[in-house]
Each structure stands twice: as structure tokens, then as C-alpha cells.
């Protein structure tokens, strides 16, 4: 279980994230566990002195990245998830996002979509810098790096699922494999995600 000490540490993490991420979390939890599941999560967050009105949050309002990291950790506890549970939520998140669907439809070429990923990051976060380092369609791999983003390892698992889903949109007939090859929580200078796909 997340302790008050862990909660206080996470709530001090720098940076802000748009309320849209909490909206997609709420949609996912409601679809999976019903309204009772969302109420259970809300109560657990309140017990840790972090009030989040998942149902009433505005998509464009800024909330702390720390509160999002804490929310992910609490979800793992409340719903008895492993890291795979967090990845699954990350994988599902783009399906709930109108902005992502529009973004992926507008940029029909994988290369163009990939090159615009850093702009998409800044629409949702005011911390961290996303680099679309390399997309090699011939050898079927890509590298994405996230700089200056410190929160919690649960966030890394979420991003694995999220980035993996975006690549599924780009290469819908391929099997996508993603791994975090470097992590700031394990001594890395950045978070580096490597994506591979086959035909």
C-alpha cells in the first residue's frame, strides 16, 4: 500500500499535466469496475490527502504530475494490479482520447506522426521534453526519449502502454513490442523507450 510518506513525496514532484489524463483514467476505471470502482479510487486518494474529482475535472485544467503519479500508484493498490495492469491502462488511454484519435487520423504517415510527437507531449505536460529520436521503418524499430521527467516507476509502465498503442495506430497490422531501455529511476540520464514491430 502507498504510505503517507510516499504520497507526500509524490505530491512534491514538479510539473503539471492536463486534466484530460484524469478524464481518460476515469473512463477506463468506470468501464472496468463501474462507478463503484471510481468511488473506491476517489476515497483512497482522499485518505492520502489528495482530492481528485475524477468526474468533474476539466480536460484543460492543470493538475500536478505528482498527483497523477500518486493516482497510478493508488490504482495498483486499490485494484490489485501488477505492472501489466498499469500498462493495460496506458494502452487503452488513446482509445478514450478524441485528441489522440484526431492527431493519428490527421497525420496519416507514420514518419509525420512520429516527428510531431514532441508537440503533442507539450499540449499535455509542462514538464519533461519528449524526443522522437529515430524511426526506422525498414528495420522496424523506433526510439523515443523523455528528458527531465521524474515521477514514479508506475508512470514508466503507463507510458510503455501508451506509446505502444500509438505505434499500433501507426502500424495496425504489426505486433508491437516496447521496452524501457533506460530509466531515470534506475540511474539513467533519460527515459528511453525502444519500440519494435513485425509485419
C-alpha positions as CSV (number, residue, x, y, z in Angstrom):
1,X,0.0,0.0,0.0
2,X,1.1,3.6,-0.7
3,X,2.2,5.2,2.6
4,X,1.6,8.8,3.6
5,X,5.4,9.3,3.2
6,X,5.3,8.0,-0.4
7,X,2.2,10.2,-1.1
8,X,3.8,13.3,0.3
9,X,7.0,12.6,-1.8
10,X,5.0,12.1,-5.0
11,X,2.9,15.2,-4.4
12,X,6.1,17.3,-4.4
13,X,7.1,16.1,-7.9
14,X,7.5,19.1,-10.2
15,X,5.4,19.7,-13.2
16,X,1.8,19.8,-14.3
17,X,-0.4,17.7,-16.5
18,X,-3.8,18.4,-18.2
19,X,-7.0,17.2,-16.6
20,X,-7.7,15.2,-19.8
21,X,-5.4,12.4,-18.5
22,X,-7.6,12.1,-15.3
23,X,-10.7,12.0,-17.6
24,X,-9.3,9.1,-19.6
25,X,-8.3,7.3,-16.3
26,X,-11.9,7.8,-15.0
27,X,-13.4,6.4,-18.2
28,X,-11.1,3.4,-18.1
29,X,-11.8,2.7,-14.4
30,X,-15.6,3.1,-14.9
31,X,-15.6,0.8,-17.9
32,X,-13.6,-1.8,-16.0
33,X,-15.1,-1.5,-12.4
34,X,-18.2,0.6,-12.7
35,X,-19.0,3.8,-10.8
36,X,-18.2,1.9,-7.5
37,X,-14.6,1.4,-8.7
38,X,-14.2,5.1,-9.4
39,X,-15.7,6.0,-6.0
40,X,-13.3,3.5,-4.3
41,X,-10.3,5.1,-6.1
42,X,-11.5,8.6,-5.1
43,X,-11.8,7.6,-1.4
44,X,-8.4,6.0,-1.4
45,X,-6.9,9.2,-2.8
46,X,-8.8,11.3,-0.3
47,X,-7.4,9.2,2.5
48,X,-3.9,10.2,1.3
49,X,-4.9,13.9,1.4
50,X,-5.2,14.2,-2.4
51,X,-8.6,15.2,-3.6
52,X,-9.3,14.5,-7.3
53,X,-12.8,14.8,-8.6
54,X,-12.3,12.4,-11.5
55,X,-15.8,13.0,-12.8
56,X,-15.7,16.8,-12.5
57,X,-12.2,17.7,-13.7
58,X,-11.9,19.9,-16.8
59,X,-9.8,18.5,-19.7
60,X,-7.8,21.7,-20.0
61,X,-7.1,22.4,-16.3
62,X,-3.6,21.9,-15.0
63,X,-3.1,19.4,-12.2
64,X,0.2,18.3,-10.6
65,X,2.2,15.5,-12.2
66,X,2.7,14.2,-8.7
67,X,-1.0,13.8,-8.1
68,X,-1.2,11.7,-11.4
69,X,1.8,9.6,-10.3
70,X,0.1,9.0,-6.9
71,X,-3.2,8.2,-8.6
72,X,-1.4,5.5,-10.7
73,X,0.2,4.0,-7.6
74,X,-3.1,4.0,-5.7
75,X,-4.8,2.3,-8.7
76,X,-2.3,-0.5,-8.4
77,X,-3.2,-1.0,-4.7
78,X,-7.0,-0.5,-5.0
79,X,-7.5,-2.8,-8.0
80,X,-4.6,-5.2,-7.1
81,X,-2.8,-4.5,-10.4
82,X,0.7,-5.6,-11.4
83,X,2.8,-3.5,-13.7
84,X,0.9,-5.2,-16.6
85,X,-2.3,-3.6,-15.2
86,X,-0.8,-0.1,-15.5
87,X,0.5,-0.9,-19.0
88,X,-3.0,-2.1,-20.0
89,X,-4.5,1.3,-18.8
90,X,-1.8,3.1,-20.8
91,X,-2.6,1.0,-23.8
92,X,-6.3,1.8,-23.5
93,X,-5.9,5.6,-22.9
94,X,-5.5,6.7,-26.6
95,X,-8.8,4.9,-27.4
96,X,-10.6,7.3,-25.0
97,X,-8.9,10.5,-26.3
98,X,-10.6,12.4,-29.0
99,X,-7.4,14.5,-29.4
100,X,-5.3,11.4,-30.0
101,X,-7.7,10.0,-32.5
102,X,-7.7,13.2,-34.4
103,X,-3.9,13.5,-34.2
104,X,-3.4,10.0,-35.6
105,X,-6.0,10.5,-38.3
106,X,-4.6,13.8,-39.4
107,X,-1.0,12.5,-39.7
108,X,-1.6,9.6,-42.0
109,X,2.2,8.9,-42.4
110,X,4.0,7.2,-39.5
111,X,7.0,9.4,-40.1
112,X,5.0,12.6,-39.9
113,X,3.1,11.4,-36.8
114,X,6.3,10.4,-35.1
115,X,8.0,13.7,-35.9
116,X,5.1,15.6,-34.3
117,X,5.0,13.5,-31.0
118,X,7.1,16.1,-29.1
119,X,4.5,18.8,-29.8
120,X,1.7,16.5,-28.6
121,X,3.6,16.0,-25.3
122,X,3.7,19.8,-24.7
123,X,0.0,20.0,-25.1
124,X,-0.5,17.7,-22.1
125,X,2.6,18.3,-19.9
126,X,4.5,21.4,-18.9
127,X,7.4,19.3,-17.7
128,X,9.7,16.9,-19.5
129,X,10.9,17.0,-23.1
130,X,10.0,14.3,-25.5
131,X,12.4,13.5,-28.3
132,X,11.3,11.4,-31.3
133,X,14.9,10.2,-31.8
134,X,14.7,7.7,-34.6
135,X,12.1,5.9,-36.7
136,X,13.5,3.2,-39.0
137,X,10.6,1.7,-41.0
138,X,12.9,-0.5,-43.0
139,X,14.3,-2.2,-39.9
140,X,11.1,-1.8,-38.0
141,X,12.2,0.0,-34.8
142,X,11.9,3.4,-33.2
143,X,13.5,5.2,-30.2
144,X,11.7,7.8,-28.0
145,X,13.4,9.6,-25.2
146,X,11.8,11.5,-22.4
147,X,14.1,14.0,-20.6
148,X,13.6,15.7,-17.2
149,X,10.6,13.7,-16.1
150,X,10.8,12.5,-12.6
151,X,7.7,11.0,-11.0
152,X,7.4,7.3,-10.2
153,X,8.1,3.9,-12.0
154,X,4.4,3.3,-12.3
155,X,4.4,6.3,-14.8
156,X,7.0,4.5,-16.9
157,X,4.8,1.4,-17.1
158,X,1.9,3.6,-18.1
159,X,3.9,5.3,-20.8
160,X,5.1,1.9,-22.2
161,X,1.4,1.0,-22.7
162,X,0.6,4.4,-24.1
163,X,3.4,4.7,-26.6
164,X,2.8,1.1,-27.6
165,X,-0.8,1.9,-28.5
166,X,0.3,4.9,-30.6
167,X,2.6,2.6,-32.6
168,X,-0.3,0.2,-33.0
169,X,-2.2,3.0,-34.6
170,X,0.8,3.8,-36.9
171,X,1.4,0.1,-37.8
172,X,-2.0,-1.5,-37.4
173,X,-1.1,-4.9,-38.9
174,X,2.0,-5.3,-36.9
175,X,2.8,-6.8,-33.5
176,X,4.3,-4.1,-31.3
177,X,6.9,-4.7,-28.6
178,X,8.0,-1.9,-26.4
179,X,10.5,-1.7,-23.6
180,X,12.0,1.0,-21.4
181,X,15.7,0.5,-22.2
182,X,16.9,3.3,-19.9
183,X,15.1,4.8,-16.9
184,X,15.8,7.7,-14.6
185,X,14.7,5.7,-11.6
186,X,17.4,3.1,-12.4
187,X,20.2,5.6,-12.8
188,X,19.6,6.6,-16.5
189,X,20.0,10.1,-17.7
190,X,16.7,9.8,-19.5
191,X,13.8,7.5,-20.0
192,X,14.4,5.7,-23.3
193,X,11.7,3.6,-24.9
194,X,12.5,1.3,-27.7
195,X,9.8,0.0,-30.0
196,X,10.0,-2.9,-32.4
197,X,7.3,-4.2,-34.7
198,X,7.0,-7.0,-37.2
199,X,4.7,-7.5,-40.3
